């Protein structure tokens, strides 16, 4: 394994060698960085995530996977953790060469013979059973250490489901657990773009009615229109930047998956203008609640 690539940098930001192995959990089909053998890679390019535990975990995993003397280039936007990369890598015992361009900070290091503290950073960012949530989760997964308030609001208001359904953007499976409490649910297809969330959901949803799939909801065009219901808390950030088209794509995917007369229950931040997408994708929709910064919507195909 020659070069590891973590993340999807904007075109032209860094030179990516041909044949680089993608190891980001947010790229369906990629390899798992945690499964790369110790001291097996010659180089690594890491678009570092912004969360502290997640960032340190990823950088430590990259150093673990590199051969002694292998080269690591870690980079991130200045306002999304880039300014802290140098200190993190120095704490791991690396000598850091830093530069800045295109609103990013870049830190180049040569992997030392014996990095300092990478085992602790790997453990701190690893999957764990949350005593508060009662489920498996991992730093970096959406709302990894708490129940998202939007999902909580949706769970309060949606009625018991029945028939065949899907949870689009299922995360670690908290919303799915609420859906599965109904004995009238025949099957539930859970989909998420984050491999870490999918792995946790498979632990958390020990129910024969469930399938969990690692995929991009925006690319589920092969799904037949047969479902009775869809539930979802659509994302509206991509790489830390608000992207309202993400929610629109989820609404369109839900419509494609539902049979005529099927229902979609979703929650969204109240400022997100999804009404036009709902009107064009569904026969009708109703806002069932609008409070606390969230709106819960029932849409029928």
N, C-alpha and C positions, 0 to 999 in steps of 0.2 A: 504494500500500500504506500504510494508515493506522497501524495498531498491530500490532506483533509480540508474540506470546506464546510464551515458552519454558517448557515444563513444565506440570504440572497442579496448581496450588495447591489446597489444601483449600477447599471452598466457604466464602465469606464472608471469606476472608483478604484479598483485594484485589478492587477493582472492575475487572472485565474488560469493555472496551467491546464492544458488539455488532459482529460482523464481524471481530474480531481474528484475525490469521493465525497459526495454531499452527506453530512451527518446531522443536519438540523432536524429536530423532531417535528417542525412545522412544514416539512416538505414530504408529502406522502410518497412512500417508496424509498426514502433515503435509508442509509445505514444508521445503526445506533452507535453513537460515539462511545457510550459506556461499554459496548461489546468489542471495540477495537482492542486488539492485544497490546499489552504494555510494550513500550519502546519499539514500535513496529513502523511508525510513519516517519518520513523524512522531513515533512513540513506541514504546517497547518495555517489556514487563514480563518480567523474567527471574527465574525460580526457580532460583537459581544452584546448580550441582552442587557436591559437596564436594571432589572431587579438585583439586589445585592447578593442574595443567596444563590440565585440562578446564575448570575454572572460569574461568581467565584467558582461555582461548581463546574461550569463549562470550561473556564480557563484551566482549572486544575485537571479536568479530564483530558484536555488537549495536551497539557504538559506530560501527563502520565503516558499518553499514547505515542508521544514523540520519542525518537531515539535520542540518547545523549548527543548533544551537538546539533540536533534538528532545529529548524528555524520556525518560530511562531510569530505571525503578524496578527495582532489583535487591534481592532478598530471599532469606533462607535461615534455617533454624532456627539458634538461637544456638550449639547444640552440634554443628552440621554445617556449619561454615564461615561462618555469619552474622556472627560477630564479626570476621572478617577482610575483609569486603567493602569497608569504607570505605578501608582502606589500599590495596587493589588499585586501586580507582577513582581515588584520589588519585595513585597512581603513573602512571595513564594521563592525568594532567593535568586531572582533573575536580574541581570544587568540590562537596563532598558534604554533603547534609543527611540526618542519620541519626535514626531513632527506633526504638522497640521496642514490640511488642505480640504477644500470643498466642505467646510463646516464640520469636519471630522477630525478626531485625534487618532493617530496611528502609533502603535507601540511595537517595535521589533525586538525580539529577544532570541538568544541561543539557549536551548534547553540545557540547564546545568546537569551535572552528573547526578546530583541528589537534590531535587527541588525540596523546599521547606514547606511543610503544612498542607500539602495537596490532599493527603488522606482525610484530614479533618474537613476541608472544604468540600470534597466529594461526598462525605457522609452528611454534611449539613444541608446539601441540596438534593439528597437522594429521596426516593419515595418513602413515605411513612404513613402509619395509621394515625389519623388525627383523633385525639380524645374528644375534641369539641364537636367535630362533624360526625364521628363514628364511621368514617370511610377512609380508604386509601387515597392519598393525594401527594402532590409534589410541588415544590416551589417552581414557579414559572407557568404553571397551569392557571387558566383564568380563575380568579377568586379562590386560590388554592387553600387558603386558611380560614375561610368564612363563607357562610351562605350569602351569595350575592343578593342584595335587597330587591332587585327586579325579579329574580327567580322566586324569591320568597313571596312576593306579591302575586305572581302568577300561580304559585302553588296554593295560595289561599283561595283564589277565586275560580280556578277552572273546575268544572264538574268532573265526576268520575268518567273516564273514557271507556270505550267499548270497541271491540273489533281489532283490526290490524292498523298499527300506527307507527310513527317515527318521532324521534327526538333529534332534531337537527342542531348540531353544535352542542352535543350532550355533555361536554366536560367530563367530570369524574362520575356523573350519573345521579346527582341529587334530584333533579327534576324527574328523571326516569323512575327513581324509587317511588316517588309520589304517584306517578302514572300506574305503576305495577301494583299498587295497593288495590286497584280495582280488579276483581276476579273476572270481569267481563272483557278484559283486554286479552286478545288471542295471541298477538305478537307485537313486539316493539323493536324496530330497527334503530339503533343508536349510531350516530355518525359524528366524527370530530376530526379536525385537521391536525390536532396535536397528538402525536404518538404517545406522549406521557399520559395525557388524559385518557386515551383509549386503553392503555395498559391498566390504569387505575380503575376505569369503568368495568373492565373485565373481571377485576377482583371484587368490585362492589356489587355487581349485578348478577348474583348467582341464581339466575332464574332461567328455566328452559325456554321461556317465551322470548328471550332476548338474543339479538345478534348485535355485535359491536364492530363497527367498520372504521378503519383509518382512511379518510378520504376528504377531499375538498368538496363541500356541499355545492359549490358553484359549478362543479363538473360531474353532476350526477344525472346527466342526460339519458343514461341508459335505464333509469328506473321506470317501470311501468306505472301508469296512473291507476292505482288500485287501492290506495290506503283510505281508511275511514277517518283517520285523524292525524294531525301533526301538532306537536308542541315545540316551542322554541323560544329562546332568548337570544335573538340574533346579535352577533358582534357588530361593532361599528368602528373598530380600530384595526388598522393594518400596519404592523411595524411601529406601533405607537402613535400613528397619525390617524385622525378621524377620517373615515371613508364611509360616507353614507350609502354608497353603491353596494357595500357588503350586505347591509340589511335588505336592500331591494333585491339582491340576488337570492337571498334566503327566502324571501316572500315568493319569488318566481319559482324557486325550486320546490317549495311546499305546494304551490298550485299544480305544478307538473306531476307531483307524486300522488295527489289526492284524486279519488274518483269523484264523479259528479255528485254533489250533495255532501261531500266530505267536509270536515271542519278543521280549521287551524286556530289554535290558541297561541298567542304570542304576547310578549311584553317588550316595551321599548322605552327608552328615555323620552320624555314628553316633547323635547325639542326636535326630535327626528321626524322629518316630513314624509312619512310612509303612506299617507292617504292615497296619493296618486297611484302608487304601485299596487296597493290593495284594490283600488277601484278597477284597474286594468286586468288584474290577475284573478279576481274573485267576483262571484255574482253579487255578494253583499258582505258588509262587515259592520260591526258595532263596537264602540268603545265601551267596555264593561266597567272600567274604573279609570280615573285620571286624578291621581293624588300622590303626594310625596315625591314628585319628579318622575313618575312612571305612569304609562298608560297600558292597560291590559285590553287586548283586542281579540274579539271572536270574529273570524272570517269564514264564510261558507262558499264553497265552489259551486 
